Amino acid sequence: MKFLVLLYKEFLQFMRNRGLLIFTVYAFTLDIYLAATGIDLTLKNASFYAQDRDYSFLSRELISKFPPYYFNFKGYLMDDDQIDKVLLDDRAIGVIEIPQKFEKNIKEGKRLEVGVLVNGAEISSSYLFSAYAEQIIYTFLTGNFMRGGSWIEVRPRIFFNQNASSKVFMAYSELLTVITLFLLLLPAAAIVIEKERGNVEMLLVSPVPIEFFTTVKVIAMSILVLIFTALALFFTVEKLSGVPFHGKEIDFLLLTAAYAFTTTGLSLFIASISENMLQVSQLTILILVSVLYLSGSWTPIESMPKILQWLSALSPLKYYINGALSIAIKGRSLWELRDQIYALLILGGALFTAGTFFLKKKS
Amino acid sequence: MKWKRVWGIVKKEVKELLRDPIGLITFLFVPVSMMIIFGYGMKLEVKKVPFGVFDLDKSSLSREIAEKFKANREYFDFKGEVNSYKRGIDLITDEKIRFLLVFPPKFEEKFKEGKNTRYQAIIDGTFPYRATVIKSYVEGITVKENLDRLKLQDVLKVKSRYWFNESLNQDYIIAVGTLAVVLLISPAVFSALLIVKEKEMGSIYNVYSSPITKGEFLMGKLLAGFTISIPVFLICYGMTVLLFGVPQKGSTLLMVIGSLIYVAVSVSFGLLISNLFSSQAAAFIGTTILTVVPSVLYSGYMTPVSSMDMSGYITAHIIPTYYYLKFIKGIFFKGAPLSVLWRELAVLILFLVSVYLITYVTFKKREK
């Protein structure tokens, strides 16, 4: 009974906080939609120019081989000054340089070199641009050059996401980030605000033990996040962004519940060392950024330095991302992912015990 | 406007922060850790990719190609051969390997008959950027193999060069981009609490009932957030130049002036949110969401603005980070003078003035 009353109080408090409600709705809808649809980490529609010193049939043919889905041909440039301009102003990702006597050398089987100038100022697309462009040019050159002899081809097939569409990944990764942000912040904020107002002192003399009080808060916030997760999954991800979901929704939510246990443990920890919201906010960002990085969603874990690879075992998001993407994209079942869940529960148990211990010690 | 009152507010906020050591330390440590984590972490490097081989041909040709992958230890990590297709797919599903090379029967036979021959690479597409990079690796190795076999490696050359100067490597670009992102998030998140904390604690009533005007109050909060954020700027700028070693071609004075205007924009944005909402949790969450996603995704930091669609292009242009990033890239990499960069500077000032004015208009010196 006590439990239900307190739970009701938390829900009511959340619903009456108009600002928080607005941003929660925004985060679980528009924010995810923006991240999913606006951004593509793979090469798409990459603007490029060509400096064609030959301007022959074959050189124009080469430019036409750049497929429009990945590339966006903007036109020909006359001199080096113009190259400078389009690259420095970030108007293009690259420029293809075709030398004089391009066609002649191909037909006569003479040495020739094609240049790919890449705008270094792009993180994700400069490498992909040069790699794709090189492939296209090499294939074109050898195709026209061939002095007989056969040819080895590779057919890459991308599994689970055939077009390697960023939308699918970005939608889920943003959802998971938002979930993490709220799970880290909400319980800590709810506890610290009671500290700031002096309510914790009142609790100390009341029959409600402090750990009971904080546990209710954690449960309340977890339930709220789960409800919003379900809404985001059905509405934002599937309906609004048109991203397919291959697994069972209930599996995803159960995994999220396990993750909520671990992450709210971290949140309790934040609450235990914070005295005011400034500290809560800064610690939340600090933990969020670390947990995000160590999860391996930016740099793959296998390419991190060894010490970070070990540390990544402590990032709950690592297990959650693996599990959640496996369910959502690969359509695996929860039972196949039980290892991730055990890891989350063990980590969560440790964090919860530590968090509650410190919280009690301090008050 | 009585500046004595304005300074009173600035002094109060600075003292309050200095008396809160945990708050102060975390406040200064957050930008440092963000610089380090984003600066090193955003490289998006794809190396040591675990892979497997399913060889149905077991010919010298298939072995030779597989060997090319195995020998490149920096990029690939050979996990072993599998004896069934299903086993290979299971390994991918299980995240044990990221791609599988499949050599069909008669792979070599076809080649010897003078026909084109083909093998498959099955790539885990869960992380799309990673998948496309792996795809480009596999295709690159195949192209090289063909050039070697046809003895064309010295005849046909495609050379990629990074433009501007050779010293401009990806680390520098990331460091400079991170500077722009951190200088938006950190001051904004700090300032987001400046007004709302007084509302939540009730001390805002002192402000309502005191003779201080709302102009003085807001200017005081703006200057307080700004003053407190100056060390953040100095630390991050220092890390960019010293830790990441980014060479700066342009004027330091211009860099400092532009950056401080940008920091003021960040502070004013935090204040606006702080003014509009009545709980610190809401203001913090709102500021975080409204700054992180746009500045990381739409400013040209992660993806080029030139390849965004129309809506992305428009979004980029309403985010101050887009202009500031252009501004500092101009200073660091091109040594551009004020005569080139005045436009970005003007837009940033416009942001500052308009956000401040919106805050001024929406701030009410009484309870709503």
Interface residues (C-beta under 8 A of the other chain):
Chain A: N17 R18 G19 L20 I22 F23 T24 Y26 A27 D31 L34 A35 G38 I39 D40 L41 T42 L43 K44 N45 A46 S47 N72 I83 D84 L87 L88 D90 R91 A92 I93 V95 G109 K110 R111 L112 E113 V114 G115 V116 L117 V118 N119 G120 A121 E122 I123 S124 S125 S126 Y127 L128 S130 A131 Y132 A133 E134 Q135 I137 Y138 T139 L141 T142 F145 M146 R147 G148 G149 S150 W151 I152 E153 V154 R155 P156 R157 I158 F159 F160 N161 Q162 A164 S165 S166 V168 F169 E174 V178 L181 F182 L185 L186 A189 A190 I193 E196 R197 I273 S274 E275 N276 M277 L278 Q279 V280 S281 Q282 L283 T284 I285 L286 V289 S290 Y293 S297 W298 T299 P300 E302 S303 N322 L325 S326 I329 K330 R332
Chain B: L17 D20 I22 G23 T26 F27 F29 V30 S33 M34 I37 F38 G41 M42 K43 L44 E45 V46 K47 K48 V49 P50 L61 I65 D77 I89 I92 T93 E95 R98 K110 F111 E113 G114 K115 N116 T117 R118 Y119 Q120 A121 I122 I123 D124 G125 T126 F127 P128 Y129 R130 A131 T132 V133 K135 S136 Y137 V138 E139 G140 T142 V143 E145 N146 L147 R149 L150 L152 D154 V155 L156 K157 V158 K159 S160 R161 Y162 W163 F164 L168 N169 Q170 I173 I174 G177 I185 V189 F190 A192 L193 K197 E200 M201 L276 F277 S278 S279 Q280 A281 A282 A283 F284 I285 G286 T288 I289 V293 L297 Y298 G300 Y301 M302 T303 P304 V305 S306 S307 M308 D309 S311 G312 T315 K326 K329 F333 K334
